[in-house]
């Protein structure tokens, strides 16, 4: 995946903990951030929504989900990701890269 490449996700089986995604409803960005957990049999996954700062449960049947290139990895993400990516105990603010809203292709 090159810079600026976005991949539409058709199933939760294509997602893994730490993947950077955006979720859209009728071409409007609803959630953006890293995947923290996946329940592929139910079509659900958890995301750490960097737009609001909260953890959200996303239903694949209700939103269009795209994988985006990950911004700079932040140390605080390790506290939320299931596989423990990053350094636990180190806190920093979310990257401004997560705050840039991109348009649906």
C-alpha positions as a LaTeX table, in Angstrom:
\begin{tabular}{lrrr}
\hline
Residue & $x$ (\AA) & $y$ (\AA) & $z$ (\AA) \\
\hline
Unk1 & 0.00 & 0.00 & 0.00 \\
Unk2 & 1.53 & 3.29 & $-1.11$ \\
Unk3 & 1.05 & 6.72 & 0.38 \\
Unk4 & $-2.53$ & 7.85 & $-0.06$ \\
Unk5 & $-3.76$ & 4.36 & $-0.97$ \\
Unk6 & $-7.06$ & 3.33 & 0.58 \\
Unk7 & $-8.55$ & $-0.14$ & 0.49 \\
Unk8 & $-12.28$ & $-0.76$ & 0.93 \\
Unk9 & $-12.81$ & $-3.52$ & 3.51 \\
Unk10 & $-15.50$ & $-6.05$ & 2.72 \\
Unk11 & $-15.27$ & $-8.21$ & 5.83 \\
Unk12 & $-13.88$ & $-8.15$ & 9.36 \\
Unk13 & $-11.70$ & $-11.10$ & 8.36 \\
Unk14 & $-9.58$ & $-8.55$ & 6.46 \\
Unk15 & $-8.88$ & $-6.53$ & 9.63 \\
Unk16 & $-6.37$ & $-6.99$ & 12.38 \\
Unk17 & $-5.49$ & $-5.25$ & 15.60 \\
Unk18 & $-3.59$ & $-2.04$ & 14.83 \\
Unk19 & $-4.97$ & $-1.52$ & 11.30 \\
Unk20 & $-5.73$ & 2.13 & 10.56 \\
Unk21 & $-9.29$ & 2.55 & 9.27 \\
Unk22 & $-11.95$ & 5.11 & 8.50 \\
Unk23 & $-15.68$ & 4.34 & 8.69 \\
Unk24 & $-18.19$ & 6.28 & 6.58 \\
Unk25 & $-21.98$ & 6.58 & 6.64 \\
Unk26 & $-23.40$ & 8.01 & 3.41 \\
Unk27 & $-19.98$ & 9.44 & 2.45 \\
Unk28 & $-19.59$ & 11.21 & 5.81 \\
Unk29 & $-16.66$ & 10.26 & 8.04 \\
Unk30 & $-18.00$ & 8.81 & 11.29 \\
Unk31 & $-14.97$ & 7.11 & 12.89 \\
Unk32 & $-11.24$ & 7.09 & 12.28 \\
Unk33 & $-8.44$ & 5.32 & 14.09 \\
Unk34 & $-6.76$ & 2.01 & 14.84 \\
Unk35 & $-8.63$ & $-1.27$ & 15.18 \\
Unk36 & $-8.29$ & $-2.64$ & 18.72 \\
Unk37 & $-10.23$ & $-5.92$ & 18.49 \\
Unk38 & $-12.15$ & $-7.88$ & 15.85 \\
Unk39 & $-15.18$ & $-10.21$ & 16.09 \\
Unk40 & $-15.23$ & $-11.44$ & 12.47 \\
Unk41 & $-18.04$ & $-14.00$ & 12.90 \\
Unk42 & $-20.40$ & $-11.17$ & 13.89 \\
Unk43 & $-19.11$ & $-8.54$ & 11.44 \\
Unk44 & $-18.04$ & $-6.29$ & 14.30 \\
Unk45 & $-14.82$ & $-4.65$ & 15.38 \\
Unk46 & $-13.66$ & $-2.14$ & 17.99 \\
Unk47 & $-11.86$ & 1.05 & 17.03 \\
Unk48 & $-10.11$ & 3.68 & 19.12 \\
Unk49 & $-11.83$ & 6.67 & 17.51 \\
Unk50 & $-9.30$ & 9.46 & 17.35 \\
Unk51 & $-11.95$ & 11.97 & 16.27 \\
Unk52 & $-13.74$ & 11.71 & 19.64 \\
Unk53 & $-11.13$ & 9.95 & 21.78 \\
Unk54 & $-13.49$ & 7.08 & 22.65 \\
Unk55 & $-13.56$ & 3.38 & 21.90 \\
Unk56 & $-16.36$ & 2.46 & 19.47 \\
Unk57 & $-17.97$ & $-0.77$ & 18.30 \\
Unk58 & $-18.32$ & $-0.71$ & 14.50 \\
Unk59 & $-20.84$ & $-2.84$ & 12.57 \\
Unk60 & $-19.57$ & $-3.61$ & 9.06 \\
Unk61 & $-23.15$ & $-3.94$ & 7.76 \\
Unk62 & $-23.97$ & $-0.32$ & 8.58 \\
Unk63 & $-20.81$ & 1.55 & 7.53 \\
Unk64 & $-18.36$ & 1.58 & 4.65 \\
Unk65 & $-14.92$ & 0.85 & 6.09 \\
Unk66 & $-11.63$ & 1.63 & 4.37 \\
Unk67 & $-8.10$ & 0.80 & 5.45 \\
Unk68 & $-5.80$ & 3.80 & 5.28 \\
Unk69 & $-2.03$ & 4.11 & 5.62 \\
Unk70 & $-1.16$ & 4.30 & 9.32 \\
Unk71 & 0.04 & 7.66 & 10.56 \\
Unk72 & 3.08 & 7.84 & 12.80 \\
Unk73 & 2.71 & 5.17 & 15.49 \\
Unk74 & 2.02 & 6.82 & 18.83 \\
Unk75 & 3.28 & 5.26 & 22.09 \\
Unk76 & $-0.13$ & 5.65 & 23.80 \\
Unk77 & $-1.75$ & 3.26 & 21.29 \\
Unk78 & $-0.02$ & 0.33 & 22.99 \\
Unk79 & $-2.32$ & 0.78 & 25.98 \\
Unk80 & $-5.37$ & 0.08 & 23.82 \\
Unk81 & $-4.26$ & $-2.45$ & 21.26 \\
Unk82 & $-4.85$ & $-6.07$ & 22.14 \\
Unk83 & $-1.44$ & $-7.24$ & 20.99 \\
Unk84 & 0.32 & $-4.51$ & 22.98 \\
Unk85 & 1.91 & $-2.56$ & 20.11 \\
Unk86 & 3.88 & 0.40 & 21.39 \\
Unk87 & 5.30 & 1.16 & 24.81 \\
Unk88 & 2.98 & 0.69 & 27.77 \\
Unk89 & 3.00 & 3.47 & 30.31 \\
Unk90 & 4.08 & 6.19 & 27.87 \\
Unk91 & 1.40 & 8.75 & 27.06 \\
Unk92 & 1.28 & 11.32 & 24.30 \\
Unk93 & $-1.38$ & 13.18 & 22.37 \\
Unk94 & $-2.95$ & 11.73 & 19.22 \\
Unk95 & $-1.14$ & 12.64 & 16.04 \\
Unk96 & $-2.56$ & 15.48 & 14.00 \\
Unk97 & $-2.31$ & 13.02 & 11.07 \\
Unk98 & $-5.36$ & 11.24 & 12.49 \\
Unk99 & $-7.29$ & 14.50 & 12.53 \\
Unk100 & $-6.95$ & 15.14 & 8.79 \\
Unk101 & $-10.26$ & 14.15 & 7.19 \\
Unk102 & $-10.06$ & 12.53 & 3.79 \\
Unk103 & $-12.83$ & 12.35 & 1.21 \\
Unk104 & $-14.28$ & 9.05 & 0.07 \\
Unk105 & $-12.99$ & 8.19 & $-3.44$ \\
\hline
\end{tabular}
